[in-house]
Amino acid sequence: MTKPVVFITRNDFPQPAIQLLGKYFTLKCWQGEKNIPRETFLECVKGAFAIMCSHHVHVDGEVADVAGESLKVVSCFSVGYDHLQVDELRKRGIRMGYTPGVLTEATAETAVTLLLATARRLNECYTIVRNNQWTADSWHPFYLAGQGLEGATVGVIGLGRIGLSVAKKLVPFNIKRLLYYSRSEKPEGAALGGELKSVDEIVKESDFIVLTVALNAETRHIINKERINSMKPNAIIVNIGRGGLIDQRALTEALLNKKIGGAGLDVTDPEPIEPNDPLTTMDNVVISPHIGSSTFVSRNAMGDLAARNIIAVFTVKCWPEEKPISIDALKKNIKGAFGLVCLPFTSPIDKAIVEASGGSLKVVSTFSVGTDHLNVAELRESGVRIGYTPGVLTEAVAEFAVALLLATSRRFNESYKIIHNNEWKPESWTPMFLCGPSLDGSSVGILGCGRIGLSIAKKLKPFNIKRFLYANINRVSEADAIGGELKSIDDVLRESDFVIITLSQTKETIGIINKERLNMMKPNAILINAARGTLIDQDALTEALQNKKIAGAGLDVTVPEPLNPDHPLLKMDNVVITPHIASATFSTRSNMAELTAKNIIAVLENTDMPAELK
């Protein structure tokens, strides 16, 4: 008996799916490296029982006519189906399959990645770090500060599977309000505290807007010039649906005129985006080349589902200069001072500084959570109280650690280069194009689960991680409450797919991630450091990355800071480096400044400091 024919429009769909189809059908596959030309496609579908296609192939009445009555099913390797002439195919009794659900988590991850990358200005970080513009003089309190999610209003337009997953992932970021648009009230949305709103209300009230609706006649340009003009001036819009959902010309105009804060786009109109499109030159626009579902897990699951769809048918003194004050200058200027507000770049703050004050110095309040620039023992011996800023930067640093993890795992550096070097071509796409490892089903290890580590764990839990491991912590009960497993550092490194370091710098933790421990890690592991650069043996890390002993690293801290311009880490696509800005949101910086001041005032008033280093 002759098997029915399935025509497959690509030869690089996941092989397990192809092998599965081969058990039941005769397979004919386009062997070209580029997308199949229309004329060739029409010739190849003659007599086919089924077509398995990507979103690049338009399937309409003409295709059905050429294929003939044998065509019974079209199965898409995508969740979107705007490339199908649905009404015409239905009229002819041709069933259509697509791949929802299996790419939900990957696409939702991408939405969060784009939102965080745009809000936390990763484009600018990339440019500054890669162009060697990060200098010792770069830092100031609002250096590369971005919009924080904490306390923000998030609007999701389209609360289907993906929209709901996005919402679940963003709620733990301590957003203030969740707004959503859907045809009717969703119990799942209400369970998250969401409010059903019109599209007009969402665009007016939201700080962050995420588009996840399908593209159809009703939703085309759902975000038009009028609605863009009604957005907040700091609003950020993220689109992981289809490029046609936004009037791209109106969006470009709004961004050029600074009417909104930024945009994160996994989809554009057209695709690939034109090389000279103004959007590709804007620092506040993060563009990825339509890779929302690009994880190895989701691509293989999409292939399996696409195949099975076919089978189923069948009085303050302030340092006036921009550069950080030197120790010598500090000694000259501190005489008679009662208190000192300092940054972590002036080191060391020790007994010599107290002596230079003439004995008047009673309190040092550092604009940081780290205190490794202070000689704590000498200051205490001199009777000086010490204030710092824990707590207020917890959410911002945790957000940024997640941003680094997502940006590294989802290959942000490579997307940036492809877009900005105009390398996104029609033939670029393959099923595994820019695929990266997924959090879904992974093991995440956190070294140091204090405030920041615990907040990271809570934010990652909705990403459906399989195991949460932690080591070196003082909050065992809280970590246990969210399913954590207490492990040794070595066990965390051996068993984790993602390792996040949030430890403080001490004599015991300097170099804690050394060559021996790096060699323990999985070859696909990703290492994230948002604590201090000294916690990692950087030479050993560089060697491990060069020799592919681990898959990648996301570093907000390095040794030294800034990194030397010729450092090998700056040349690696699988290393995302940012210039020590994990706590850089406007709200966090303002709260840190307020707490720093209150620590000084408390000593003046002889009351308890709100954040005293004990």
HELIX and SHEET records of a PDB file:
HELIX    1   1 GLN A   15  GLY A   22  1                                   8    
HELIX    2   2 ARG A   38  CYS A   44  1                                   7    
HELIX    3   3 GLY A   61  ALA A   67  1                                   7    
HELIX    4   4 VAL A   86  LYS A   91  1                                   6    
HELIX    5   5 THR A  104  ALA A  119  1                                  16    
HELIX    6   6 LEU A  122  ARG A  130  1                                   9    
HELIX    7   7 ARG A  161  LEU A  170  1                                  10    
HELIX    8   8 VAL A  171  PHE A  173  5                                   3    
HELIX    9   9 PRO A  187  ALA A  191  1                                   5    
HELIX   10  10 VAL A  199  GLU A  205  1                                   7    
HELIX   11  11 LYS A  225  ASN A  229  1                                   5    
HELIX   12  12 GLY A  243  LEU A  245  5                                   3    
HELIX   13  13 GLN A  248  LEU A  256  1                                   9    
HELIX   14  14 PRO A  278  THR A  281  5                                   4    
HELIX   15  15 PHE A  296  VAL A  313  1                                  18    
HELIX   16  16 ILE A  327  ASN A  333  1                                   7    
HELIX   17  17 LYS A  351  ALA A  356  1                                   6    
HELIX   18  18 VAL A  376  GLU A  381  1                                   6    
HELIX   19  19 THR A  394  SER A  409  1                                  16    
HELIX   20  20 PHE A  412  HIS A  420  1                                   9    
HELIX   21  21 ARG A  451  LEU A  460  1                                  10    
HELIX   22  22 LYS A  461  PHE A  463  5                                   3    
HELIX   23  23 VAL A  476  ALA A  481  1                                   6    
HELIX   24  24 ILE A  489  GLU A  495  1                                   7    
HELIX   25  25 LYS A  515  LEU A  518  1                                   4    
HELIX   26  26 GLY A  533  LEU A  535  5                                   3    
HELIX   27  27 GLN A  538  GLN A  546  1                                   9    
HELIX   28  28 PRO A  568  LYS A  571  5                                   4    
HELIX   29  29 PHE A  586  LEU A  604  1                                  19    
SHEET    1   A 5 THR A  26  CYS A  29  0                                        
SHEET    2   A 5 VAL A   5  ILE A   8  1                                        
SHEET    3   A 5 ALA A  50  CYS A  53  1                                        
SHEET    4   A 5 VAL A  73  CYS A  76  1                                        
SHEET    5   A 5 ARG A  95  GLY A  97  1                                        
SHEET    1   B 7 GLY A 194  LEU A 196  0                                        
SHEET    2   B 7 ARG A 177  TYR A 181  1                                        
SHEET    3   B 7 THR A 153  ILE A 157  1                                        
SHEET    4   B 7 PHE A 208  LEU A 211  1                                        
SHEET    5   B 7 ILE A 236  ASN A 239  1                                        
SHEET    6   B 7 GLY A 262  LEU A 265  1                                        
SHEET    7   B 7 VAL A 285  ILE A 287  1                                        
SHEET    1   C 3 GLY A 339  CYS A 342  0                                        
SHEET    2   C 3 VAL A 363  THR A 366  1                                        
SHEET    3   C 3 ARG A 385  GLY A 387  1                                        
SHEET    1   D 7 GLY A 484  LEU A 486  0                                        
SHEET    2   D 7 ARG A 467  ALA A 471  1                                        
SHEET    3   D 7 SER A 443  LEU A 447  1                                        
SHEET    4   D 7 PHE A 498  ILE A 501  1                                        
SHEET    5   D 7 ILE A 526  ASN A 529  1                                        
SHEET    6   D 7 GLY A 552  LEU A 555  1                                        
SHEET    7   D 7 VAL A 575  ILE A 577  1                                        
END                                                                             
